[in-house]
Amino acid sequence: MPHLVPDHTVIKTLRMVSGTHGEGDPVALIYSPISYIQRDVPPVRAAAGNRVHLFDLAGLGQSERPWNLVHDRSVTAQVPVVHKLPKNCGQFPIKDQPKQTPAPLINLLKRKG
């Protein structure tokens, strides 16, 4: 599989890295600081028949880190940013996978969905 997150999107002037791999039912993997540990998950999901959309949370992983206080990098503040991810990703299920996404973010996304 090529580089996992070769693309980027800009949300609220902040560059977030992203990548899409495979074909099939869409799955979003929203990564936090442990993305390097979970680097083997996307190829496995793609091989299993999923279209895998990867995103590093703003200010974490390979995404841009803001140097001012305009951007709140707390997990709670990430919810509106996640909801603005590219529309071409389609609808994807949000599953509780604490090793990949902080549990508070999962719970907030489920409530907003």
C-alpha positions in Angstrom: 0.0 0.0 0.0 1.3 3.5 -0.8 1.9 6.2 1.8 -1.1 6.0 4.1 -2.0 9.7 4.2 -0.7 11.3 1.0 -3.5 13.9 0.8 -4.7 16.8 2.9 -7.7 19.0 3.4 -7.9 22.5 5.0 -10.6 23.1 7.6 -10.7 26.4 9.4 -7.3 27.3 8.0 -5.7 24.2 9.5 -4.2 21.5 7.2 -5.3 17.9 8.1 -3.7 15.0 6.4 -5.9 12.3 4.9 -5.9 9.3 2.7 -8.3 6.9 1.0 -7.5 3.3 0.2 -9.5 0.3 -1.2 -13.0 -0.1 -2.5 -16.2 -1.2 -0.9 -18.1 -0.2 2.2 -16.7 3.0 3.6 -15.0 3.1 7.0 -13.4 6.2 8.6 -10.3 5.8 10.8 -9.7 9.0 12.7 -6.3 8.9 14.1 -4.8 10.5 17.2 -1.2 10.5 18.4 -1.0 6.7 18.3 -1.5 6.5 14.5 2.0 5.1 14.0 1.1 2.1 16.2 -2.1 1.5 14.2 -0.5 1.8 10.7 -1.2 -1.8 9.8 -5.0 -1.5 10.3 -5.8 0.4 7.0 -4.2 -2.2 4.6 -6.0 -5.0 6.4 -9.4 -3.2 6.3 -8.8 -2.4 2.6 -7.9 -6.0 1.8 -11.1 -7.1 3.6 -13.2 -5.1 1.1 -13.6 -1.6 2.7 -12.9 1.8 1.3 -10.8 3.2 4.1 -10.7 7.0 4.8 -7.9 8.0 7.1 -7.6 11.3 8.9 -5.2 12.6 11.5 -6.9 14.9 14.0 -6.0 18.5 13.8 -2.8 19.3 15.6 -2.0 15.6 16.0 -0.2 12.9 14.0 1.0 14.4 10.7 -1.6 17.1 10.6 -0.7 20.7 11.0 0.0 22.0 14.6 -1.4 25.5 15.2 1.0 27.8 17.0 -1.7 30.1 18.3 -4.7 29.7 20.5 -7.2 30.2 17.7 -7.4 26.4 17.3 -8.5 24.4 20.3 -6.9 20.9 20.0 -8.9 19.3 22.8 -10.9 16.1 21.9 -14.2 18.0 22.4 -13.1 20.7 20.0 -12.3 18.2 17.3 -16.0 17.2 16.8 -17.0 20.1 14.6 -13.8 19.6 12.6 -14.5 15.9 12.0 -18.1 16.8 10.8 -16.6 19.1 8.2 -14.4 16.3 6.6 -14.8 16.0 2.8 -18.3 15.2 1.6 -16.9 12.7 -1.0 -16.2 10.3 1.8 -19.9 9.4 1.9 -21.5 8.1 5.0 -19.4 5.9 7.1 -20.1 4.1 10.4 -18.7 5.4 13.6 -17.6 2.4 15.7 -16.2 2.4 19.2 -12.5 1.6 18.6 -10.7 3.2 21.5 -7.2 2.2 20.2 -7.8 4.5 17.2 -10.1 7.3 18.4 -10.4 8.7 21.8 -13.6 7.4 23.4 -14.9 10.9 24.3 -14.7 11.9 20.6 -16.6 8.7 19.5 -19.3 9.4 22.0 -19.7 13.0 20.9 -19.8 12.0 17.2 -22.5 9.4 17.9 -24.6 12.0 19.7 -24.3 14.6 16.9 -24.9 12.0 14.1 
